[in-house]
């Protein structure tokens, strides 16, 4: 029997899509502040979410710690 031809175009791993290399700097996507540098945050519409510890950052809603008191 003849061998089947193998495809030459391999699919690259999706883990490399999390990084960008610009010159000497490596830029990463958002990581979870609780879990550490190895856990990335999933980007959803209006929020970023960690699947490991359920940490969520909501975007679009501005929260301020300072309170203005009317005179």
CHARMM-style PDB file with segment names, atoms N, HN, CA, C and O in Angstrom:
ATOM      1  N   UNK     1       0.823  -1.185   0.000  1.00  0.00      PROA
ATOM      2  CA  UNK     1       0.000   0.000   0.000  1.00  0.00      PROA
ATOM      3  C   UNK     1       0.872   1.256   0.000  1.00  0.00      PROA
ATOM      4  O   UNK     1       1.951   1.293   0.591  1.00  0.00      PROA
ATOM      5  N   UNK     2       0.380   2.252  -0.664  1.00  0.00      PROA
ATOM      6  HN  UNK     2      -0.497   2.222  -1.144  1.00  0.00      PROA
ATOM      7  CA  UNK     2       1.090   3.522  -0.712  1.00  0.00      PROA
ATOM      8  C   UNK     2       0.744   4.353   0.520  1.00  0.00      PROA
ATOM      9  O   UNK     2      -0.357   4.260   1.063  1.00  0.00      PROA
ATOM     10  N   UNK     3       1.697   5.157   0.941  1.00  0.00      PROA
ATOM     11  HN  UNK     3       2.591   5.233   0.499  1.00  0.00      PROA
ATOM     12  CA  UNK     3       1.470   6.021   2.097  1.00  0.00      PROA
ATOM     13  C   UNK     3       0.624   7.219   1.688  1.00  0.00      PROA
ATOM     14  O   UNK     3       0.718   7.714   0.565  1.00  0.00      PROA
ATOM     15  N   UNK     4      -0.196   7.669   2.614  1.00  0.00      PROA
ATOM     16  HN  UNK     4      -0.273   7.267   3.527  1.00  0.00      PROA
ATOM     17  CA  UNK     4      -1.007   8.851   2.358  1.00  0.00      PROA
ATOM     18  C   UNK     4      -0.121  10.091   2.448  1.00  0.00      PROA
ATOM     19  O   UNK     4       0.757  10.161   3.308  1.00  0.00      PROA
ATOM     20  N   UNK     5      -0.339  11.059   1.579  1.00  0.00      PROA
ATOM     21  HN  UNK     5      -1.052  11.003   0.880  1.00  0.00      PROA
ATOM     22  CA  UNK     5       0.453  12.288   1.686  1.00  0.00      PROA
ATOM     23  C   UNK     5       0.023  13.101   2.910  1.00  0.00      PROA
ATOM     24  O   UNK     5      -1.166  13.228   3.204  1.00  0.00      PROA
ATOM     25  N   UNK     6       1.006  13.640   3.606  1.00  0.00      PROA
ATOM     26  HN  UNK     6       1.971  13.536   3.368  1.00  0.00      PROA
ATOM     27  CA  UNK     6       0.714  14.454   4.787  1.00  0.00      PROA
ATOM     28  C   UNK     6       0.510  15.903   4.369  1.00  0.00      PROA
ATOM     29  O   UNK     6       1.177  16.384   3.453  1.00  0.00      PROA
ATOM     30  N   UNK     7      -0.400  16.596   5.026  1.00  0.00      PROA
ATOM     31  HN  UNK     7      -0.942  16.205   5.770  1.00  0.00      PROA
ATOM     32  CA  UNK     7      -0.588  18.013   4.684  1.00  0.00      PROA
ATOM     33  C   UNK     7       0.621  18.832   5.123  1.00  0.00      PROA
ATOM     34  O   UNK     7       1.170  18.626   6.206  1.00  0.00      PROA
ATOM     35  N   UNK     8       1.020  19.755   4.272  1.00  0.00      PROA
ATOM     36  HN  UNK     8       0.574  19.922   3.393  1.00  0.00      PROA
ATOM     37  CA  UNK     8       2.197  20.568   4.569  1.00  0.00      PROA
ATOM     38  C   UNK     8       1.861  21.768   5.435  1.00  0.00      PROA
ATOM     39  O   UNK     8       2.722  22.268   6.159  1.00  0.00      PROA
ATOM     40  N   UNK     9       0.622  22.236   5.373  1.00  0.00      PROA
ATOM     41  HN  UNK     9      -0.078  21.829   4.785  1.00  0.00      PROA
ATOM     42  CA  UNK     9       0.216  23.410   6.142  1.00  0.00      PROA
ATOM     43  C   UNK     9      -0.296  22.970   7.501  1.00  0.00      PROA
ATOM     44  O   UNK     9      -1.415  22.471   7.619  1.00  0.00      PROA
ATOM     45  N   UNK    10       0.521  23.155   8.524  1.00  0.00      PROA
ATOM     46  HN  UNK    10       1.430  23.560   8.428  1.00  0.00      PROA
ATOM     47  CA  UNK    10       0.112  22.793   9.869  1.00  0.00      PROA
ATOM     48  C   UNK    10      -0.572  23.983  10.524  1.00  0.00      PROA
ATOM     49  O   UNK    10      -0.232  25.132  10.243  1.00  0.00      PROA
ATOM     50  N   UNK    11      -1.520  23.713  11.384  1.00  0.00      PROA
ATOM     51  HN  UNK    11      -1.797  22.779  11.612  1.00  0.00      PROA
ATOM     52  CA  UNK    11      -2.207  24.756  12.115  1.00  0.00      PROA
ATOM     53  C   UNK    11      -1.338  25.146  13.302  1.00  0.00      PROA
ATOM     54  O   UNK    11      -0.922  24.288  14.081  1.00  0.00      PROA
ATOM     55  N   UNK    12      -1.063  26.441  13.441  1.00  0.00      PROA
ATOM     56  HN  UNK    12      -1.401  27.138  12.808  1.00  0.00      PROA
ATOM     57  CA  UNK    12      -0.243  26.883  14.559  1.00  0.00      PROA
ATOM     58  C   UNK    12      -1.058  26.855  15.833  1.00  0.00      PROA
ATOM     59  O   UNK    12      -2.285  26.956  15.809  1.00  0.00      PROA
ATOM     60  N   UNK    13      -0.367  26.718  16.931  1.00  0.00      PROA
ATOM     61  HN  UNK    13       0.629  26.636  16.951  1.00  0.00      PROA
ATOM     62  CA  UNK    13      -1.022  26.652  18.230  1.00  0.00      PROA
ATOM     63  C   UNK    13      -1.644  28.004  18.572  1.00  0.00      PROA
ATOM     64  O   UNK    13      -1.079  29.050  18.252  1.00  0.00      PROA
ATOM     65  N   UNK    14      -2.799  27.981  19.217  1.00  0.00      PROA
ATOM     66  HN  UNK    14      -3.258  27.132  19.477  1.00  0.00      PROA
ATOM     67  CA  UNK    14      -3.488  29.224  19.560  1.00  0.00      PROA
ATOM     68  C   UNK    14      -2.839  29.949  20.728  1.00  0.00      PROA
ATOM     69  O   UNK    14      -3.157  31.111  20.982  1.00  0.00      PROA
ATOM     70  N   UNK    15      -1.936  29.288  21.442  1.00  0.00      PROA
ATOM     71  HN  UNK    15      -1.677  28.344  21.236  1.00  0.00      PROA
ATOM     72  CA  UNK    15      -1.291  29.947  22.573  1.00  0.00      PROA
ATOM     73  C   UNK    15      -0.376  31.074  22.106  1.00  0.00      PROA
ATOM     74  O   UNK    15      -0.105  31.999  22.872  1.00  0.00      PROA
ATOM     75  N   UNK    16       0.106  31.016  20.864  1.00  0.00      PROA
ATOM     76  HN  UNK    16      -0.115  30.265  20.241  1.00  0.00      PROA
ATOM     77  CA  UNK    16       0.958  32.068  20.358  1.00  0.00      PROA
ATOM     78  C   UNK    16       0.167  33.309  19.965  1.00  0.00      PROA
ATOM     79  O   UNK    16       0.768  34.361  19.751  1.00  0.00      PROA
ATOM     80  N   UNK    17      -1.149  33.226  19.863  1.00  0.00      PROA
ATOM     81  HN  UNK    17      -1.636  32.371  20.037  1.00  0.00      PROA
ATOM     82  CA  UNK    17      -1.956  34.400  19.546  1.00  0.00      PROA
ATOM     83  C   UNK    17      -2.124  35.302  20.762  1.00  0.00      PROA
ATOM     84  O   UNK    17      -2.620  36.421  20.629  1.00  0.00      PROA
ATOM     85  N   UNK    18      -1.723  34.843  21.945  1.00  0.00      PROA
ATOM     86  HN  UNK    18      -1.320  33.934  22.054  1.00  0.00      PROA
ATOM     87  CA  UNK    18      -1.832  35.640  23.167  1.00  0.00      PROA
ATOM     88  C   UNK    18      -0.678  36.628  23.322  1.00  0.00      PROA
ATOM     89  O   UNK    18      -0.736  37.515  24.174  1.00  0.00      PROA
ATOM     90  N   UNK    19       0.362  36.484  22.513  1.00  0.00      PROA
ATOM     91  HN  UNK    19       0.409  35.763  21.822  1.00  0.00      PROA
ATOM     92  CA  UNK    19       1.549  37.312  22.638  1.00  0.00      PROA
ATOM     93  C   UNK    19       1.801  38.095  21.363  1.00  0.00      PROA
ATOM     94  O   UNK    19       1.442  37.653  20.271  1.00  0.00      PROA
ATOM     95  N   UNK    20       2.422  39.266  21.507  1.00  0.00      PROA
ATOM     96  HN  UNK    20       2.713  39.625  22.393  1.00  0.00      PROA
ATOM     97  CA  UNK    20       2.888  40.053  20.369  1.00  0.00      PROA
ATOM     98  C   UNK    20       4.352  40.397  20.633  1.00  0.00      PROA
ATOM     99  O   UNK    20       4.701  40.792  21.745  1.00  0.00      PROA
ATOM    100  N   UNK    21       5.196  40.253  19.640  1.00  0.00      PROA
ATOM    101  HN  UNK    21       4.912  39.932  18.736  1.00  0.00      PROA
ATOM    102  CA  UNK    21       6.608  40.583  19.775  1.00  0.00      PROA
ATOM    103  C   UNK    21       6.878  41.814  18.930  1.00  0.00      PROA
ATOM    104  O   UNK    21       6.702  41.804  17.712  1.00  0.00      PROA
ATOM    105  N   UNK    22       7.310  42.875  19.602  1.00  0.00      PROA
ATOM    106  HN  UNK    22       7.453  42.883  20.592  1.00  0.00      PROA
ATOM    107  CA  UNK    22       7.644  44.121  18.920  1.00  0.00      PROA
ATOM    108  C   UNK    22       9.062  44.498  19.318  1.00  0.00      PROA
ATOM    109  O   UNK    22       9.296  45.010  20.413  1.00  0.00      PROA
ATOM    110  N   UNK    23       9.993  44.243  18.430  1.00  0.00      PROA
ATOM    111  HN  UNK    23       9.802  43.827  17.541  1.00  0.00      PROA
ATOM    112  CA  UNK    23      11.388  44.560  18.731  1.00  0.00      PROA
ATOM    113  C   UNK    23      11.912  43.690  19.868  1.00  0.00      PROA
ATOM    114  O   UNK    23      11.952  42.465  19.753  1.00  0.00      PROA
ATOM    115  N   UNK    24      12.313  44.326  20.964  1.00  0.00      PROA
ATOM    116  HN  UNK    24      12.281  45.321  21.058  1.00  0.00      PROA
ATOM    117  CA  UNK    24      12.843  43.606  22.122  1.00  0.00      PROA
ATOM    118  C   UNK    24      11.789  43.348  23.180  1.00  0.00      PROA
ATOM    119  O   UNK    24      12.076  42.699  24.186  1.00  0.00      PROA
ATOM    120  N   UNK    25      10.568  43.843  22.978  1.00  0.00      PROA
ATOM    121  HN  UNK    25      10.334  44.371  22.161  1.00  0.00      PROA
ATOM    122  CA  UNK    25       9.522  43.724  23.997  1.00  0.00      PROA
ATOM    123  C   UNK    25       8.524  42.635  23.620  1.00  0.00      PROA
ATOM    124  O   UNK    25       8.183  42.456  22.450  1.00  0.00      PROA
ATOM    125  N   UNK    26       8.067  41.918  24.632  1.00  0.00      PROA
ATOM    126  HN  UNK    26       8.343  42.063  25.582  1.00  0.00      PROA
ATOM    127  CA  UNK    26       7.007  40.928  24.453  1.00  0.00      PROA
ATOM    128  C   UNK    26       5.769  41.467  25.142  1.00  0.00      PROA
ATOM    129  O   UNK    26       5.800  41.772  26.335  1.00  0.00      PROA
ATOM    130  N   UNK    27       4.684  41.585  24.400  1.00  0.00      PROA
ATOM    131  HN  UNK    27       4.658  41.337  23.431  1.00  0.00      PROA
ATOM    132  CA  UNK    27       3.444  42.137  24.935  1.00  0.00      PROA
ATOM    133  C   UNK    27       2.430  41.008  25.074  1.00  0.00      PROA
ATOM    134  O   UNK    27       2.217  40.245  24.132  1.00  0.00      PROA
ATOM    135  N   UNK    28       1.798  40.897  26.255  1.00  0.00      PROA
ATOM    136  HN  UNK    28       1.972  41.517  27.020  1.00  0.00      PROA
ATOM    137  CA  UNK    28       0.815  39.858  26.513  1.00  0.00      PROA
ATOM    138  C   UNK    28      -0.580  40.450  26.572  1.00  0.00      PROA
ATOM    139  O   UNK    28      -0.752  41.650  26.788  1.00  0.00      PROA
ATOM    140  N   UNK    29      -1.576  39.592  26.378  1.00  0.00      PROA
ATOM    141  HN  UNK    29      -1.436  38.617  26.203  1.00  0.00      PROA
ATOM    142  CA  UNK    29      -2.945  40.013  26.603  1.00  0.00      PROA
ATOM    143  C   UNK    29      -3.175  40.081  28.105  1.00  0.00      PROA
ATOM    144  O   UNK    29      -2.284  39.732  28.879  1.00  0.00      PROA
ATOM    145  N   UNK    30      -4.340  40.520  28.527  1.00  0.00      PROA
ATOM    146  HN  UNK    30      -5.064  40.804  27.898  1.00  0.00      PROA
ATOM    147  CA  UNK    30      -4.635  40.726  29.936  1.00  0.00      PROA
ATOM    148  C   UNK    30      -4.528  39.414  30.719  1.00  0.00      PROA
ATOM    149  O   UNK    30      -5.034  38.377  30.290  1.00  0.00      PROA
ATOM    150  N   UNK    31      -3.865  39.480  31.870  1.00  0.00      PROA
ATOM    151  HN  UNK    31      -3.454  40.322  32.219  1.00  0.00      PROA
ATOM    152  CA  UNK    31      -3.739  38.316  32.736  1.00  0.00      PROA
ATOM    153  C   UNK    31      -4.513  38.556  34.019  1.00  0.00      PROA
ATOM    154  O   UNK    31      -4.815  39.699  34.360  1.00  0.00      PROA
ATOM    155  N   UNK    32      -4.832  37.498  34.722  1.00  0.00      PROA
ATOM    156  HN  UNK    32      -4.587  36.569  34.445  1.00  0.00      PROA
ATOM    157  CA  UNK    32      -5.596  37.595  35.956  1.00  0.00      PROA
ATOM    158  C   UNK    32      -4.701  38.078  37.095  1.00  0.00      PROA
ATOM    159  O   UNK    32      -3.636  37.502  37.318  1.00  0.00      PROA
ATOM    160  N   UNK    33      -5.107  39.122  37.821  1.00  0.00      PROA
ATOM    161  HN  UNK    33      -5.972  39.590  37.640  1.00  0.00      PROA
ATOM    162  CA  UNK    33      -4.288  39.598  38.929  1.00  0.00      PROA
ATOM    163  C   UNK    33      -4.296  38.655  40.135  1.00  0.00      PROA
ATOM    164  O   UNK    33      -3.371  38.689  40.946  1.00  0.00      PROA
ATOM    165  N   UNK    34      -5.315  37.825  40.263  1.00  0.00      PROA
ATOM    166  HN  UNK    34      -6.067  37.797  39.605  1.00  0.00      PROA
ATOM    167  CA  UNK    34      -5.381  36.885  41.385  1.00  0.00      PROA
ATOM    168  C   UNK    34      -4.578  35.617  41.106  1.00  0.00      PROA
ATOM    169  O   UNK    34      -3.842  35.145  41.972  1.00  0.00      PROA
ATOM    170  N   UNK    35      -4.717  35.062  39.898  1.00  0.00      PROA
ATOM    171  HN  UNK    35      -5.315  35.445  39.194  1.00  0.00      PROA
ATOM    172  CA  UNK    35      -4.088  33.775  39.568  1.00  0.00      PROA
ATOM    173  C   UNK    35      -2.620  33.909  39.175  1.00  0.00      PROA
ATOM    174  O   UNK    35      -1.836  32.988  39.405  1.00  0.00      PROA
ATOM    175  N   UNK    36      -2.241  35.023  38.594  1.00  0.00      PROA
ATOM    176  HN  UNK    36      -2.877  35.771  38.407  1.00  0.00      PROA
ATOM    177  CA  UNK    36      -0.856  35.214  38.202  1.00  0.00      PROA
ATOM    178  C   UNK    36      -0.697  35.373  36.709  1.00  0.00      PROA
ATOM    179  O   UNK    36      -1.671  35.515  35.970  1.00  0.00      PROA
ATOM    180  N   UNK    37       0.565  35.347  36.276  1.00  0.00      PROA
ATOM    181  HN  UNK    37       1.356  35.232  36.876  1.00  0.00      PROA
ATOM    182  CA  UNK    37       0.890  35.663  34.892  1.00  0.00      PROA
ATOM    183  C   UNK    37       0.536  34.553  33.911  1.00  0.00      PROA
ATOM    184  O   UNK    37       0.481  34.817  32.710  1.00  0.00      PROA
ATOM    185  N   UNK    38       0.298  33.346  34.354  1.00  0.00      PROA
ATOM    186  HN  UNK    38       0.342  33.131  35.330  1.00  0.00      PROA
ATOM    187  CA  UNK    38       0.033  32.245  33.446  1.00  0.00      PROA
ATOM    188  C   UNK    38      -1.412  32.089  33.042  1.00  0.00      PROA
ATOM    189  O   UNK    38      -1.715  31.287  32.159  1.00  0.00      PROA
ATOM    190  N   UNK    39      -2.322  32.835  33.664  1.00  0.00      PROA
ATOM    191  HN  UNK    39      -2.076  33.487  34.382  1.00  0.00      PROA
ATOM    192  CA  UNK    39      -3.752  32.699  33.392  1.00  0.00      PROA
ATOM    193  C   UNK    39      -4.246  33.951  32.686  1.00  0.00      PROA
ATOM    194  O   UNK    39      -4.130  35.059  33.211  1.00  0.00      PROA
ATOM    195  N   UNK    40      -4.801  33.767  31.488  1.00  0.00      PROA
ATOM    196  HN  UNK    40      -4.895  32.867  31.062  1.00  0.00      PROA
ATOM    197  CA  UNK    40      -5.290  34.898  30.706  1.00  0.00      PROA
ATOM    198  C   UNK    40      -6.772  35.130  30.970  1.00  0.00      PROA
ATOM    199  O   UNK    40      -7.504  34.216  31.348  1.00  0.00      PROA
ATOM    200  N   UNK    41      -7.196  36.374  30.763  1.00  0.00      PROA
ATOM    201  HN  UNK    41      -6.601  37.116  30.456  1.00  0.00      PROA
ATOM    202  CA  UNK    41      -8.598  36.728  30.910  1.00  0.00      PROA
ATOM    203  C   UNK    41      -9.291  36.595  29.558  1.00  0.00      PROA
ATOM    204  O   UNK    41      -8.773  37.050  28.538  1.00  0.00      PROA
ATOM    205  N   UNK    42     -10.452  35.975  29.558  1.00  0.00      PROA
ATOM    206  HN  UNK    42     -10.872  35.606  30.387  1.00  0.00      PROA
ATOM    207  CA  UNK    42     -11.249  35.857  28.344  1.00  0.00      PROA
ATOM    208  C   UNK    42     -11.937  37.193  28.090  1.00  0.00      PROA
ATOM    209  O   UNK    42     -12.436  37.827  29.020  1.00  0.00      PROA
ATOM    210  N   UNK    43     -11.962  37.614  26.845  1.00  0.00      PROA
ATOM    211  HN  UNK    43     -11.557  37.099  26.089  1.00  0.00      PROA
ATOM    212  CA  UNK    43     -12.551  38.899  26.494  1.00  0.00      PROA
ATOM    213  C   UNK    43     -13.955  38.652  25.963  1.00  0.00      PROA
ATOM    214  O   UNK    43     -14.136  38.007  24.930  1.00  0.00      PROA
ATOM    215  N   UNK    44     -14.943  39.170  26.676  1.00  0.00      PROA
ATOM    216  HN  UNK    44     -14.796  39.694  27.515  1.00  0.00      PROA
ATOM    217  CA  UNK    44     -16.336  39.089  26.267  1.00  0.00      PROA
ATOM    218  C   UNK    44     -16.834  40.501  25.981  1.00  0.00      PROA
ATOM    219  O   UNK    44     -16.082  41.465  26.129  1.00  0.00      PROA
ATOM    220  N   UNK    45     -18.068  40.628  25.580  1.00  0.00      PROA
ATOM    221  HN  UNK    45     -18.679  39.845  25.460  1.00  0.00      PROA
ATOM    222  CA  UNK    45     -18.631  41.933  25.287  1.00  0.00      PROA
ATOM    223  C   UNK    45     -18.858  42.683  26.600  1.00  0.00      PROA
ATOM    224  O   UNK    45     -19.733  42.319  27.385  1.00  0.00      PROA
ATOM    225  N   UNK    46     -18.083  43.708  26.827  1.00  0.00      PROA
ATOM    226  HN  UNK    46     -17.372  44.003  26.189  1.00  0.00      PROA
ATOM    227  CA  UNK    46     -18.246  44.547  28.002  1.00  0.00      PROA
ATOM    228  C   UNK    46     -17.587  44.039  29.271  1.00  0.00      PROA
ATOM    229  O   UNK    46     -17.758  44.650  30.326  1.00  0.00      PROA
ATOM    230  N   UNK    47     -16.832  42.934  29.209  1.00  0.00      PROA
ATOM    231  HN  UNK    47     -16.692  42.439  28.352  1.00  0.00      PROA
ATOM    232  CA  UNK    47     -16.183  42.431  30.419  1.00  0.00      PROA
ATOM    233  C   UNK    47     -15.019  41.525  30.060  1.00  0.00      PROA
ATOM    234  O   UNK    47     -14.923  41.017  28.943  1.00  0.00      PROA
ATOM    235  N   UNK    48     -14.138  41.334  31.034  1.00  0.00      PROA
ATOM    236  HN  UNK    48     -14.216  41.747  31.942  1.00  0.00      PROA
ATOM    237  CA  UNK    48     -13.043  40.373  30.933  1.00  0.00      PROA
ATOM    238  C   UNK    48     -13.201  39.418  32.098  1.00  0.00      PROA
ATOM    239  O   UNK    48     -13.474  39.850  33.218  1.00  0.00      PROA
ATOM    240  N   UNK    49     -13.033  38.114  31.851  1.00  0.00      PROA
ATOM    241  HN  UNK    49     -12.811  37.763  30.941  1.00  0.00      PROA
ATOM    242  CA  UNK    49     -13.371  37.110  32.861  1.00  0.00      PROA
ATOM    243  C   UNK    49     -12.285  36.050  32.938  1.00  0.00      PROA
ATOM    244  O   UNK    49     -11.763  35.600  31.918  1.00  0.00      PROA
ATOM    245  N   UNK    50     -11.948  35.653  34.179  1.00  0.00      PROA
ATOM    246  HN  UNK    50     -12.372  36.019  35.007  1.00  0.00      PROA
ATOM    247  CA  UNK    50     -11.016  34.560  34.413  1.00  0.00      PROA
ATOM    248  C   UNK    50     -11.825  33.290  34.648  1.00  0.00      PROA
ATOM    249  O   UNK    50     -12.693  33.261  35.521  1.00  0.00      PROA
ATOM    250  N   UNK    51     -11.550  32.249  33.884  1.00  0.00      PROA
ATOM    251  HN  UNK    51     -10.845  32.273  33.175  1.00  0.00      PROA
ATOM    252  CA  UNK    51     -12.286  31.000  34.025  1.00  0.00      PROA
ATOM    253  C   UNK    51     -11.824  30.162  35.188  1.00  0.00      PROA
ATOM    254  O   UNK    51     -12.521  29.234  35.597  1.00  0.00      PROA
ATOM    255  N   UNK    52     -10.658  30.470  35.731  1.00  0.00      PROA
ATOM    256  HN  UNK    52     -10.091  31.223  35.399  1.00  0.00      PROA
ATOM    257  CA  UNK    52     -10.109  29.672  36.823  1.00  0.00      PROA
ATOM    258  C   UNK    52     -10.662  30.105  38.180  1.00  0.00      PROA
ATOM    259  O   UNK    52     -11.074  29.263  38.978  1.00  0.00      PROA
ATOM    260  N   UNK    53     -10.674  31.408  38.444  1.00  0.00      PROA
ATOM    261  HN  UNK    53     -10.340  32.092  37.795  1.00  0.00      PROA
ATOM    262  CA  UNK    53     -11.112  31.887  39.763  1.00  0.00      PROA
ATOM    263  C   UNK    53     -12.371  32.750  39.690  1.00  0.00      PROA
ATOM    264  O   UNK    53     -12.830  33.236  40.724  1.00  0.00      PROA
ATOM    265  N   UNK    54     -12.936  32.954  38.520  1.00  0.00      PROA
ATOM    266  HN  UNK    54     -12.564  32.559  37.680  1.00  0.00      PROA
ATOM    267  CA  UNK    54     -14.164  33.722  38.288  1.00  0.00      PROA
ATOM    268  C   UNK    54     -13.992  35.210  38.563  1.00  0.00      PROA
ATOM    269  O   UNK    54     -14.970  35.890  38.874  1.00  0.00      PROA
ATOM    270  N   UNK    55     -12.774  35.732  38.457  1.00  0.00      PROA
ATOM    271  HN  UNK    55     -11.979  35.180  38.205  1.00  0.00      PROA
ATOM    272  CA  UNK    55     -12.525  37.162  38.591  1.00  0.00      PROA
ATOM    273  C   UNK    55     -13.030  37.853  37.335  1.00  0.00      PROA
ATOM    274  O   UNK    55     -12.747  37.393  36.229  1.00  0.00      PROA
ATOM    275  N   UNK    56     -13.777  38.958  37.480  1.00  0.00      PROA
ATOM    276  HN  UNK    56     -14.007  39.332  38.379  1.00  0.00      PROA
ATOM    277  CA  UNK    56     -14.379  39.655  36.353  1.00  0.00      PROA
ATOM    278  C   UNK    56     -14.081  41.137  36.432  1.00  0.00      PROA
ATOM    279  O   UNK    56     -14.185  41.743  37.498  1.00  0.00      PROA
ATOM    280  N   UNK    57     -13.709  41.719  35.305  1.00  0.00      PROA
ATOM    281  HN  UNK    57     -13.625  41.227  34.439  1.00  0.00      PROA
ATOM    282  CA  UNK    57     -13.518  43.161  35.178  1.00  0.00      PROA
ATOM    283  C   UNK    57     -14.585  43.654  34.215  1.00  0.00      PROA
ATOM    284  O   UNK    57     -14.619  43.240  33.057  1.00  0.00      PROA
ATOM    285  N   UNK    58     -15.449  44.530  34.684  1.00  0.00      PROA
ATOM    286  HN  UNK    58     -15.421  44.867  35.625  1.00  0.00      PROA
ATOM    287  CA  UNK    58     -16.492  45.091  33.834  1.00  0.00      PROA
ATOM    288  C   UNK    58     -15.962  46.363  33.189  1.00  0.00      PROA
ATOM    289  O   UNK    58     -15.368  47.203  33.864  1.00  0.00      PROA
ATOM    290  N   UNK    59     -16.174  46.507  31.895  1.00  0.00      PROA
ATOM    291  HN  UNK    59     -16.656  45.824  31.346  1.00  0.00      PROA
ATOM    292  CA  UNK    59     -15.739  47.685  31.158  1.00  0.00      PROA
ATOM    293  C   UNK    59     -16.952  48.513  30.786  1.00  0.00      PROA
ATOM    294  O   UNK    59     -18.054  47.990  30.621  1.00  0.00      PROA
ATOM    295  N   UNK    60     -16.735  49.812  30.655  1.00  0.00      PROA
ATOM    296  HN  UNK    60     -15.840  50.237  30.789  1.00  0.00      PROA
ATOM    297  CA  UNK    60     -17.829  50.688  30.272  1.00  0.00      PROA
ATOM    298  C   UNK    60     -18.456  51.394  31.463  1.00  0.00      PROA
ATOM    299  O   UNK    60     -18.904  52.534  31.344  1.00  0.00      PROA
ATOM    300  N   UNK    61     -18.492  50.732  32.602  1.00  0.00      PROA
ATOM    301  HN  UNK    61     -18.128  49.806  32.699  1.00  0.00      PROA
ATOM    302  CA  UNK    61     -18.997  51.369  33.809  1.00  0.00      PROA
ATOM    303  C   UNK    61     -17.821  52.002  34.531  1.00  0.00      PROA
ATOM    304  O   UNK    61     -16.882  51.319  34.941  1.00  0.00      PROA
ATOM    305  N   UNK    62     -17.888  53.302  34.679  1.00  0.00      PROA
ATOM    306  HN  UNK    62     -18.650  53.857  34.346  1.00  0.00      PROA
ATOM    307  CA  UNK    62     -16.807  53.991  35.369  1.00  0.00      PROA
ATOM    308  C   UNK    62     -17.162  54.092  36.846  1.00  0.00      PROA
ATOM    309  O   UNK    62     -18.218  54.609  37.209  1.00  0.00      PROA
ATOM    310  N   UNK    63     -16.284  53.600  37.675  1.00  0.00      PROA
ATOM    311  HN  UNK    63     -15.426  53.179  37.380  1.00  0.00      PROA
ATOM    312  CA  UNK    63     -16.475  53.698  39.108  1.00  0.00      PROA
ATOM    313  C   UNK    63     -15.442  54.646  39.668  1.00  0.00      PROA
ATOM    314  O   UNK    63     -14.275  54.608  39.279  1.00  0.00      PROA
ATOM    315  N   UNK    64     -15.865  55.481  40.565  1.00  0.00      PROA
ATOM    316  HN  UNK    64     -16.813  55.512  40.880  1.00  0.00      PROA
ATOM    317  CA  UNK    64     -14.923  56.416  41.179  1.00  0.00      PROA
ATOM    318  C   UNK    64     -14.968  56.244  42.688  1.00  0.00      PROA
ATOM    319  O   UNK    64     -16.025  56.027  43.280  1.00  0.00      PROA
ATOM    320  N   UNK    65     -13.808  56.347  43.283  1.00  0.00      PROA
ATOM    321  HN  UNK    65     -12.950  56.524  42.802  1.00  0.00      PROA
ATOM    322  CA  UNK    65     -13.712  56.202  44.721  1.00  0.00      PROA
ATOM    323  C   UNK    65     -13.942  57.537  45.428  1.00  0.00      PROA
ATOM    324  O   UNK    65     -14.234  57.567  46.624  1.00  0.00      PROA
ATOM    325  N   UNK    66     -13.813  58.621  44.701  1.00  0.00      PROA
ATOM    326  HN  UNK    66     -13.576  58.596  43.730  1.00  0.00      PROA
ATOM    327  CA  UNK    66     -13.999  59.931  45.327  1.00  0.00      PROA
ATOM    328  C   UNK    66     -15.486  60.313  45.252  1.00  0.00      PROA
ATOM    329  O   UNK    66     -16.169  60.054  44.262  1.00  0.00      PROA
ATOM    330  N   UNK    67     -15.945  60.926  46.315  1.00  0.00      PROA
ATOM    331  HN  UNK    67     -15.390  61.136  47.120  1.00  0.00      PROA
ATOM    332  CA  UNK    67     -17.348  61.346  46.409  1.00  0.00      PROA
ATOM    333  C   UNK    67     -17.368  62.864  46.412  1.00  0.00      PROA
ATOM    334  O   UNK    67     -16.662  63.499  47.197  1.00  0.00      PROA
ATOM    335  N   UNK    68     -18.183  63.451  45.529  1.00  0.00      PROA
ATOM    336  HN  UNK    68     -18.757  62.936  44.892  1.00  0.00      PROA
ATOM    337  CA  UNK    68     -18.327  64.907  45.517  1.00  0.00      PROA
ATOM    338  C   UNK    68     -19.530  65.284  46.363  1.00  0.00      PROA
ATOM    339  O   UNK    68     -20.620  64.739  46.188  1.00  0.00      PROA
ATOM    340  N   UNK    69     -19.331  66.198  47.260  1.00  0.00      PROA
ATOM    341  HN  UNK    69     -18.445  66.640  47.403  1.00  0.00      PROA
ATOM    342  CA  UNK    69     -20.400  66.652  48.144  1.00  0.00      PROA
ATOM    343  C   UNK    69     -20.876  68.024  47.652  1.00  0.00      PROA
ATOM    344  O   UNK    69     -20.086  68.967  47.607  1.00  0.00      PROA
ATOM    345  N   UNK    70     -22.153  68.148  47.285  1.00  0.00      PROA
ATOM    346  HN  UNK    70     -22.795  67.382  47.321  1.00  0.00      PROA
ATOM    347  CA  UNK    70     -22.651  69.456  46.825  1.00  0.00      PROA
ATOM    348  C   UNK    70     -22.703  70.435  48.006  1.00  0.00      PROA
ATOM    349  O   UNK    70     -23.002  70.059  49.140  1.00  0.00      PROA
ATOM    350  N   UNK    71     -22.404  71.692  47.700  1.00  0.00      PROA
ATOM    351  HN  UNK    71     -22.162  71.997  46.779  1.00  0.00      PROA
ATOM    352  CA  UNK    71     -22.393  72.711  48.745  1.00  0.00      PROA
ATOM    353  C   UNK    71     -23.740  73.349  48.938  1.00  0.00      PROA
ATOM    354  OT1 UNK    71     -23.891  74.229  49.785  1.00  0.00      PROA
TER     355      UNK     71
END
